[in-house]
């Protein structure tokens, strides 16, 4: 009869011994749903190969809740297409949690999207970075009862109502990168929207973004006209960066009021606010513009030169009653600091202001004095003003400090920081989505 102590020692012995006969496949001991969850993080091609590991694994790949087919997993398009044609019919009819697809040829993408929607996909990613041509999605509206997140990269949405998400009641996140589109973006459920490096086609068409439940917005480095933002009452965070790829810029004057018929400014025909009305409910706002971008697109369809001189126009302009943190680049210093003073005057609860001086453009050669306007004091809630400047912008820094002190900002609340690079910091869209997901 074995002693009790020996029995206790046997119970404490590890289940596996490296290189011994008692090795145990712990992974195979997992229940099927958990095993399939683990496989869902692999490319589908590798997930299928696990069928050769053991009898237990033979059919696990068929019920994996994710399809991941990317160009990087195949040497050429023929191999990719052959795999897809054999793989999809053999899958079980289990719902898809994620579908991450790419192709060498854009024409192969629409059938894959339809397959994903048929199996009630929740997260859909389409990446055609490697493809030689865009995916032409000319079908009707995207229809899905389960889709929560959509990511598109290098996808062409021409002559399509694909961006009308009225039939996607659960859609909350949309990311578009380097895409081309020519239609409005409509959604009653969307909470987070990112549009970066995209082209609005044709160049003289202005799209509309109607997303009344949006919480966070990113518009950066796009081409063509800037989309018109409709009212977004719950908006909390917005990042807008206009580069020289957008059509609203003046070829002859920083202020966008050169009067030339050949100037790109003449292409703009909007009578209402393009951006600021839609952004007026934001709590955190970052507005960055290339020095040559025409400023009047920020305001009520008229040059900033006029809007800061007429009280009636100022009364019609949006007020930022919820704005607590604001970042502006050097575009706000043009026309005698008009935009900077405008925000200071129309942001009653502003707590933090950040200013970036990163350009070598001469933005301070204005007509008249910026101190001739009716005096006012900045928000009494203002706690700190951060001024970041490049070492070549010492004169600009002095002018900015003067205007801040003139507006009643105590010098002890102003923090000055030298920048070694002229590149502005990058807004983190994913971090913002996570912030509002908890």
C-alpha positions as CSV (number, residue, x, y, z in Angstrom):
1,X,0.0,0.0,0.0
2,X,1.6,3.3,-1.1
3,X,2.2,5.9,1.5
4,X,0.0,9.1,1.6
5,X,3.0,11.3,1.0
6,X,3.9,9.5,-2.2
7,X,0.3,9.9,-3.5
8,X,0.4,13.6,-2.8
9,X,3.7,14.0,-4.7
10,X,2.2,12.1,-7.6
11,X,-0.8,14.5,-7.8
12,X,1.5,17.5,-7.8
13,X,3.6,16.2,-10.8
14,X,3.3,18.4,-13.9
15,X,1.0,17.2,-16.6
16,X,3.7,17.5,-19.2
17,X,7.4,16.7,-19.3
18,X,9.5,18.2,-22.0
19,X,10.8,15.5,-24.3
20,X,9.2,12.6,-22.3
21,X,6.6,10.0,-23.1
22,X,4.0,11.7,-20.9
23,X,3.7,14.8,-23.2
24,X,0.1,16.0,-23.5
25,X,-1.5,18.1,-26.2
26,X,-3.2,20.7,-23.9
27,X,-4.3,22.8,-26.8
28,X,-6.4,20.0,-28.2
29,X,-8.0,19.6,-24.9
30,X,-9.7,22.9,-25.2
31,X,-13.4,23.0,-26.1
32,X,-14.3,23.5,-29.8
33,X,-15.5,27.1,-29.5
34,X,-12.3,28.2,-27.7
35,X,-10.1,26.3,-30.2
36,X,-11.9,27.9,-33.1
37,X,-11.5,31.3,-31.5
38,X,-7.7,30.8,-31.3
39,X,-7.7,29.8,-35.0
40,X,-9.6,32.9,-35.9
41,X,-6.5,35.0,-35.4
42,X,-4.6,33.1,-38.1
43,X,-4.8,33.7,-41.9
44,X,-7.4,31.3,-43.3
45,X,-4.7,29.5,-45.3
46,X,-2.8,28.6,-42.1
47,X,-6.0,27.8,-40.2
48,X,-6.9,25.2,-42.9
49,X,-3.4,23.6,-42.6
50,X,-4.1,22.8,-38.9
51,X,-6.3,19.9,-40.2
52,X,-3.1,17.8,-40.5
53,X,-2.1,18.1,-36.9
54,X,-4.4,15.5,-35.5
55,X,-7.8,13.9,-36.0
56,X,-9.3,16.3,-33.4
57,X,-8.2,19.2,-35.7
58,X,-9.5,17.8,-39.0
59,X,-12.7,19.9,-39.2
60,X,-12.0,22.8,-36.8
61,X,-11.1,25.3,-39.5
62,X,-14.6,24.9,-41.0
63,X,-16.2,26.6,-38.0
64,X,-13.7,29.3,-37.4
65,X,-15.6,32.6,-37.0
66,X,-13.2,34.6,-39.2
67,X,-12.1,34.7,-42.8
68,X,-8.7,36.2,-43.5
69,X,-7.6,36.1,-47.1
70,X,-4.8,38.6,-47.9
71,X,-2.5,39.0,-50.9
72,X,0.6,38.6,-48.7
73,X,-0.4,34.9,-48.1
74,X,-0.3,34.0,-51.8
75,X,2.4,34.3,-54.5
76,X,-0.1,35.4,-57.2
77,X,-3.8,36.1,-57.8
78,X,-4.4,32.7,-59.4
79,X,-3.4,30.9,-56.2
80,X,-5.5,33.3,-54.1
81,X,-8.5,32.8,-56.3
82,X,-8.1,29.0,-56.3
83,X,-7.9,28.9,-52.5
84,X,-11.0,31.1,-52.1
85,X,-13.0,29.0,-54.6
86,X,-12.3,25.8,-52.6
87,X,-12.3,27.3,-49.1
88,X,-15.6,29.2,-48.9
89,X,-17.9,26.3,-50.1
90,X,-16.4,24.0,-47.5
91,X,-16.9,26.3,-44.6
92,X,-19.7,25.6,-42.2
93,X,-22.6,28.1,-42.1
94,X,-21.4,29.6,-38.9
95,X,-21.7,33.4,-38.5
96,X,-18.6,35.4,-39.1
97,X,-17.2,37.7,-36.4
98,X,-14.6,39.1,-38.8
99,X,-13.8,39.1,-42.5
100,X,-10.4,40.6,-43.5
101,X,-9.9,40.4,-47.3
102,X,-7.6,41.6,-50.0
103,X,-6.9,40.7,-53.6
104,X,-4.5,41.3,-56.4
105,X,-7.5,42.2,-58.6
106,X,-10.2,44.5,-57.4
107,X,-12.9,42.6,-59.3
108,X,-12.5,39.7,-56.9
109,X,-13.6,41.7,-53.9
110,X,-17.4,42.2,-54.4
111,X,-18.2,38.5,-54.3
112,X,-16.2,38.2,-51.0
113,X,-18.1,41.1,-49.5
114,X,-21.4,39.6,-50.4
115,X,-20.3,36.3,-48.8
116,X,-19.3,38.1,-45.6
117,X,-22.7,39.9,-45.5
118,X,-24.5,36.7,-46.1
119,X,-22.9,35.1,-43.0
120,X,-23.7,38.1,-40.8
121,X,-20.2,39.5,-40.5
122,X,-19.6,42.0,-37.6
123,X,-16.2,43.4,-38.7
124,X,-15.4,43.8,-42.4
125,X,-12.0,44.9,-43.7
126,X,-11.2,45.4,-47.3
127,X,-7.6,46.3,-48.3
128,X,-6.5,46.7,-51.9
129,X,-3.2,48.2,-51.3
130,X,-1.4,45.6,-53.4
131,X,-4.1,45.5,-56.1
132,X,-3.3,47.1,-59.5
133,X,-6.7,48.7,-59.6
134,X,-9.4,49.8,-57.3
135,X,-12.4,47.6,-56.4
136,X,-15.4,49.0,-58.2
137,X,-18.4,48.7,-55.8
138,X,-21.3,49.9,-57.9
139,X,-24.0,48.0,-56.1
140,X,-26.8,49.5,-54.1
141,X,-26.8,50.3,-50.4
142,X,-24.8,48.2,-48.0
143,X,-27.3,46.1,-46.2
144,X,-26.4,44.3,-43.0
145,X,-28.2,43.8,-39.7
146,X,-25.0,42.7,-37.8
147,X,-22.2,44.8,-39.2
148,X,-20.5,46.9,-36.5
149,X,-17.2,48.0,-38.0
150,X,-16.2,48.7,-41.6
151,X,-12.7,49.4,-42.8
152,X,-11.9,50.3,-46.5
153,X,-8.5,50.9,-48.0
154,X,-7.8,51.8,-51.7
155,X,-11.4,51.0,-52.6
156,X,-13.2,53.0,-55.3
157,X,-16.9,53.8,-54.5
158,X,-17.8,55.6,-57.7
159,X,-21.4,55.7,-58.9
160,X,-22.4,53.8,-55.8
161,X,-24.6,54.3,-52.8
162,X,-22.3,52.0,-50.8
163,X,-21.7,54.8,-48.2
164,X,-25.4,55.1,-47.5
165,X,-25.5,53.0,-44.3
166,X,-29.2,53.5,-43.6
167,X,-29.6,49.7,-43.8
168,X,-26.9,49.0,-41.3
169,X,-28.6,49.7,-37.9
170,X,-25.7,48.5,-35.8
171,X,-22.8,50.1,-37.7
172,X,-20.7,52.2,-35.3
173,X,-17.2,52.5,-36.8
174,X,-16.1,53.4,-40.4
175,X,-12.5,53.9,-41.5
176,X,-11.7,55.0,-45.0
177,X,-8.1,55.3,-46.2
178,X,-6.9,56.2,-49.7
179,X,-10.4,55.6,-51.1
180,X,-12.2,57.4,-53.9
181,X,-15.9,58.3,-53.5
182,X,-18.5,60.6,-55.0
183,X,-21.6,60.2,-52.7
184,X,-22.8,61.4,-49.3
185,X,-22.0,59.5,-46.1
186,X,-25.3,58.8,-44.3
187,X,-25.8,56.9,-41.1
188,X,-28.1,57.1,-38.1
189,X,-26.0,54.7,-36.0
190,X,-22.4,55.7,-36.7
191,X,-20.3,56.7,-33.7
192,X,-16.8,56.9,-35.1
193,X,-15.7,58.1,-38.6
194,X,-12.2,58.4,-40.0
195,X,-11.5,59.6,-43.6
196,X,-7.8,59.9,-44.5
197,X,-6.0,60.3,-47.8
198,X,-9.3,59.9,-49.7
199,X,-10.4,61.6,-52.9
200,X,-13.8,63.1,-53.6
201,X,-14.6,62.6,-57.3
202,X,-15.4,64.5,-59.4
203,X,-13.3,67.4,-58.0
204,X,-16.2,69.9,-58.2
205,X,-18.6,67.8,-56.1
206,X,-19.0,68.5,-52.4
207,X,-20.2,65.5,-50.4
208,X,-22.3,65.6,-47.3
209,X,-21.7,63.8,-44.0
210,X,-24.9,63.2,-42.1
211,X,-24.1,61.2,-39.0
212,X,-26.2,62.8,-36.1
213,X,-24.9,60.3,-33.5
214,X,-21.2,60.7,-34.2
215,X,-18.8,60.9,-31.2
216,X,-15.4,61.1,-32.9
217,X,-14.4,62.3,-36.3
218,X,-11.1,62.3,-38.2
219,X,-10.7,64.1,-41.6
220,X,-7.0,64.3,-42.7
221,X,-5.0,64.9,-45.9
222,X,-7.9,64.3,-48.3
223,X,-8.2,65.5,-51.9
224,X,-10.9,67.4,-53.7
225,X,-13.5,69.5,-51.9
226,X,-13.9,69.2,-48.2
227,X,-17.1,67.3,-47.1
228,X,-19.9,69.4,-45.6
229,X,-20.6,68.4,-42.0
230,X,-24.1,68.3,-40.8
231,X,-25.0,68.9,-37.2
232,X,-23.5,66.3,-34.8
233,X,-24.9,67.0,-31.3
234,X,-23.0,64.3,-29.3
235,X,-19.6,65.0,-31.0
236,X,-16.8,64.8,-28.4
237,X,-13.6,64.6,-30.4
238,X,-12.7,65.9,-33.8
239,X,-9.4,66.1,-35.8
240,X,-9.4,68.0,-39.1
241,X,-6.2,68.5,-41.2
242,X,-6.5,70.2,-44.5
243,X,-3.5,69.8,-46.8
244,X,-2.8,71.2,-50.2
245,X,-4.6,68.3,-51.8
246,X,-8.0,69.8,-51.1
247,X,-9.5,72.2,-53.7
248,X,-10.1,75.1,-51.3
249,X,-6.9,76.9,-51.6
250,X,-5.8,80.2,-53.1
251,X,-2.9,80.1,-55.5
252,X,-2.0,83.8,-55.0
253,X,-2.8,84.7,-51.4
254,X,-2.7,83.0,-48.1
255,X,-5.9,84.7,-47.1
256,X,-7.9,83.3,-50.0
257,X,-9.2,86.7,-51.3
258,X,-7.0,87.4,-54.3
259,X,-10.0,87.8,-56.6
260,X,-8.6,85.9,-59.5
261,X,-11.1,83.9,-61.7
262,X,-8.4,81.3,-62.2
263,X,-7.8,80.7,-58.5
264,X,-9.1,77.4,-57.1
265,X,-11.1,79.5,-54.6
266,X,-13.5,80.3,-57.4
267,X,-14.5,76.7,-57.5
268,X,-16.2,77.0,-54.2
269,X,-19.9,77.8,-54.3
270,X,-21.1,77.0,-50.8
271,X,-23.3,79.6,-49.0
272,X,-23.3,77.9,-45.6
273,X,-20.8,76.6,-43.2
274,X,-18.7,73.6,-44.4
275,X,-17.0,72.5,-41.2
276,X,-17.6,74.7,-38.2
277,X,-21.3,74.3,-37.8
278,X,-20.8,70.5,-37.7
279,X,-17.9,70.8,-35.3
280,X,-19.6,73.3,-33.0
281,X,-20.6,70.7,-30.4
282,X,-17.2,69.2,-30.0
283,X,-15.5,69.0,-26.6
284,X,-12.0,68.3,-28.0
285,X,-11.1,69.9,-31.3
286,X,-7.9,69.9,-33.4
287,X,-7.9,72.1,-36.6
288,X,-4.7,72.0,-38.7
289,X,-4.4,73.4,-42.2
290,X,-1.6,73.8,-44.8
291,X,-0.6,77.4,-45.2
292,X,-2.0,77.7,-48.8
293,X,-5.5,76.3,-47.9
294,X,-8.1,79.0,-48.3
295,X,-9.4,79.9,-44.9
296,X,-13.0,80.9,-45.9
297,X,-14.0,77.2,-46.0
298,X,-13.8,77.1,-42.2
299,X,-16.4,79.8,-41.9
300,X,-19.7,80.9,-43.4
301,X,-18.8,80.7,-47.0
302,X,-17.0,84.0,-47.0
303,X,-13.3,85.0,-46.6
304,X,-12.1,85.2,-43.0
305,X,-11.0,88.7,-43.9
306,X,-14.6,89.8,-43.9
307,X,-16.0,87.7,-41.1
308,X,-13.8,89.1,-38.4
309,X,-14.7,92.7,-39.3
310,X,-18.5,92.6,-39.3
311,X,-20.3,92.0,-36.0
312,X,-23.5,90.8,-37.9
313,X,-21.5,88.0,-39.5
314,X,-19.9,87.0,-36.2
315,X,-23.4,86.6,-34.7
316,X,-24.4,84.2,-37.4
317,X,-21.2,82.1,-37.0
318,X,-21.1,79.0,-34.7
319,X,-20.4,79.2,-31.0
320,X,-18.4,76.4,-29.3
321,X,-20.3,76.1,-26.1
322,X,-18.9,72.7,-25.1
323,X,-15.3,73.1,-26.3
324,X,-12.8,72.4,-23.5
325,X,-9.6,71.6,-25.4
326,X,-8.5,73.2,-28.7
327,X,-5.5,72.8,-30.9
328,X,-4.8,75.2,-33.8
329,X,-1.9,75.3,-36.2
330,X,-0.5,78.6,-37.6
331,X,-3.3,79.1,-40.1
332,X,-5.3,80.8,-37.2
333,X,-2.7,83.6,-37.1
334,X,-3.4,85.0,-40.6
335,X,-5.5,88.1,-41.1
336,X,-4.4,89.7,-37.9
337,X,-5.0,86.7,-35.7
338,X,-8.7,86.7,-36.7
339,X,-9.4,83.0,-36.3
340,X,-7.5,82.7,-33.0
341,X,-9.4,85.6,-31.5
342,X,-12.6,84.2,-32.9
343,X,-12.2,80.9,-31.0
344,X,-11.1,82.7,-27.8
345,X,-14.2,84.8,-28.0
346,X,-16.7,82.1,-28.9
347,X,-15.5,79.3,-26.6
348,X,-16.9,80.2,-23.2
349,X,-15.8,77.0,-21.3
350,X,-12.4,76.5,-23.0
351,X,-9.9,75.0,-20.5
352,X,-6.9,74.2,-22.6
353,X,-5.6,75.9,-25.8
354,X,-2.6,74.5,-27.8
355,X,-1.0,76.5,-30.6
356,X,1.6,75.1,-33.0
357,X,4.0,77.3,-35.0
358,X,5.6,74.9,-37.5
359,X,5.8,76.8,-40.8
360,X,8.3,79.2,-42.2
361,X,5.6,81.0,-44.1
362,X,5.2,84.8,-43.4
363,X,1.8,84.7,-41.8
364,X,2.1,87.8,-39.8
365,X,2.5,90.4,-42.5
366,X,-1.0,91.8,-42.1
367,X,-2.6,95.2,-42.9
368,X,-3.3,97.3,-39.9
369,X,-3.1,96.3,-36.3
370,X,-4.7,93.3,-34.8
371,X,-5.3,95.2,-31.6
372,X,-7.9,97.6,-33.2
373,X,-10.7,95.2,-32.6
374,X,-13.2,95.5,-29.8
375,X,-11.5,94.2,-26.7
376,X,-12.7,91.0,-24.9
377,X,-11.4,88.5,-22.4
378,X,-10.8,84.8,-23.0
379,X,-12.7,82.2,-21.1
380,X,-12.5,82.4,-17.4
381,X,-12.2,78.6,-17.3
382,X,-8.9,78.7,-19.3
383,X,-6.3,76.9,-17.3
384,X,-3.4,76.5,-19.6
385,X,-2.2,77.7,-23.1
386,X,0.6,75.6,-24.7
387,X,2.6,77.3,-27.4
388,X,4.9,75.0,-29.4
389,X,7.2,76.8,-31.9
390,X,10.0,75.9,-34.2
391,X,13.3,77.6,-33.4
392,X,13.0,79.7,-36.6
393,X,9.7,81.2,-35.5
394,X,10.9,83.5,-32.6
395,X,9.2,86.5,-34.1
396,X,6.0,84.7,-34.6
397,X,6.1,83.5,-31.0
398,X,6.5,87.0,-29.7
399,X,3.4,88.1,-31.7
400,X,1.3,85.2,-30.4
401,X,2.3,86.0,-26.8
402,X,1.2,89.6,-27.3
403,X,-2.3,88.7,-28.6
404,X,-2.8,86.2,-25.7
405,X,-1.9,88.7,-23.1
406,X,-4.1,91.3,-24.8
407,X,-7.0,88.8,-24.5
408,X,-6.5,88.5,-20.8
409,X,-4.5,85.3,-20.6
410,X,-2.1,85.6,-17.6
411,X,1.5,84.8,-18.5
412,X,1.7,82.2,-15.7
413,X,-0.9,80.1,-17.7
414,X,1.2,80.1,-20.8
415,X,3.7,77.3,-21.4
416,X,6.2,77.7,-24.2
417,X,7.9,74.6,-25.8
418,X,10.5,74.5,-28.6
419,X,9.9,71.9,-31.3
420,X,12.7,70.1,-33.1
421,X,10.5,68.9,-35.9
422,X,8.0,70.8,-38.1
423,X,5.7,67.8,-38.2
424,X,2.6,68.1,-36.1
425,X,1.6,65.2,-33.8
426,X,-0.6,62.5,-35.2
427,X,-4.2,62.0,-34.0
428,X,-4.9,58.4,-32.8
429,X,-8.3,57.3,-34.1
430,X,-8.1,53.8,-32.6
431,X,-7.3,55.1,-29.2
432,X,-10.2,57.5,-29.4
433,X,-12.6,54.6,-30.3
434,X,-11.4,52.5,-27.4
435,X,-11.8,55.5,-25.1
436,X,-15.5,55.8,-25.8
437,X,-16.0,52.0,-26.0
438,X,-15.5,51.5,-22.2
